[in-house]
Amino acid sequence: MASQTYELFGLTLESQLPLPDGLPSGSGTPDVRLRASGPESEAQWAALDDADQNEWFACRRLPDASTCLRWTGLFDFWVSADGELIEYRKHRRASLESFTVYFLGQVLSFSLLARGIEPLHGSAVVVDGRTIVFLGACGAGKSTLAAAMIARGYPAITDDVVVLRPSENAWVVEPGIPRLKLFPATARKLLGARDVTPMNTGTSKLVMTLAANEAVRRPTPLDTIFVLPEATDAKNSAASAVRIEPLAGANAFLAIVRSTFNGVITDRDRLANQFAFARRLTSSIRMRQMQYPRRLARLKDVCDSIVADIRDGS
């Protein structure tokens, strides 16, 4: 099977499966190779033999520090200890879209961590040539805010996985996949009718491909990180106005640690790298915490407040 090479999250990725349109072609030696599992690899899958078939997700660390992952009914993945080789095998309900969703998020995060790169769970858009990042727990509204900003003319650079690269005394955001994952009503309200693909049969979320003018596909300097409250935060749910306040010190550090992508790897080396990353990032980047009305009708006000805060820069 012929392979194609792509650039994603600052990595060069060689894949035997086609990946989403819009990813730049890569060149040079791949950092990560993706290939279908063959008969010679059957032994590695034995680690998943004890996985409960009613369990949606299973993960097993092997003695050689490689990892086996399963999304029941969709795919199994094996990631080498150095993150340079990923093998997959398909299950009955698998689709190319379901493969893309999990491979380009959770699975590839193991390769990033193996290279000492701490991905964050967030969404990012570009305002006035600089990137702002929305961080928060699942359901906090990261992708919804990104979609609202796109609707106002500010393109996205990544959604779900945010990779930051240090550059002298600053940070650069690496481009991700030019797509958003949104619930149908939110997608229609903010971005209108367009081609969408169901994420998988277990959720109503849709995968929406962004147009060329809605996505930035080059590394862009990081300006500000906005930390969103949890969806269940009563104070935020009752908010009638947008509040954006400085976030620093221990609270900023904890917000970054909570937002790091991939909670499976918890060995000493990973945790040490995670803490060092959080400390360096919070000491050099402007961070803000937000409270805002969680209503689609108020998103224009929220976006205006975010842009005003960035341009004020205080």
C-alpha positions, 0 to 999 in steps of 0.5 A: 500500500502506497504511503503519503506524508503529512505535516501535523502538530510539528511532526512529519507523519507517514501514513498508509491511510489517507488523512483529512484534506487540508493537511500540508504534505510533508518531506524528509524523514518521517517522525512517525510512521503509521501502518496496518498491522500484519501477521508478524505483529499478532503477538502484541495484541494479546495485551488486549485479550482481557479487555471487556467488550462492553468497555468503550476504551481500553489501554494496556502498557506492555513490558517494553513500554509500548502501548495498546489501545482499543476503541471497541468496535472501531480500531486497535492501535499499537504505539511503539515506546519511542512513538515512531511507529504506530500500527492499527487494525480495523473492527467491524464498525470502523470508518475512515472518519472514526479512525481519523478522530481517534488517531489524530488525537489520543493515539498521536498524543503518545508519539508527542509525549515520547518526544517530550512534547506536552500537548494541551486539550483545547482549541486555538484561533488567530487574532491579529496574527497571534494565537489565542488558546481556549483550555477547559474540561470536556464540555466547557465550550472550547470548540463552540468558542472557536466556531464563534470566533471563526464566524467573526472572521478569526481563523482556527489553527487547531482544535482538540489537540494544541501543541506549543513549541518554545521559541526563544522567550516566546511560544509558537502554536503548531497547526493541527487539523483544519476541522472542528467537532461540534454538536449539530445545533451549534454547528448550524447556528454558528457556521451555517449549512455545510458538509459534515461527517458524523464523528462516530455512532456513539455521539451526535457530534459532527466533524466539520471541515473548515474552508481555506480562509477559516484555517491557519496552516502555519506555526503562529506565535502564542499570545494568550491562554483563556481558561474556561470554567466547567460546564457544570460551574453554577457561577458561570451558568448564572453569569449575565456578563462576560468577566475576564480576569488575570490568572497567575501563580499556582492557579495558572500552573494547575490550569495547565496541568489539568489541561494536558492531553493524555491522562494514561501516561503517568510515569515519573519522567512524563510527570516531571516533563509535564510540571516543567512545561507548565512552570515554563509556560505559566512564567512566560505567557499571558493567562486569563480566566473567564466567566461568561453566559453559556448561551449561543445568543450571547456569543457575539458579546463573548467574542467581542470581550475576548478580542478587546482583552487581547488588544488591551493586552493588560 
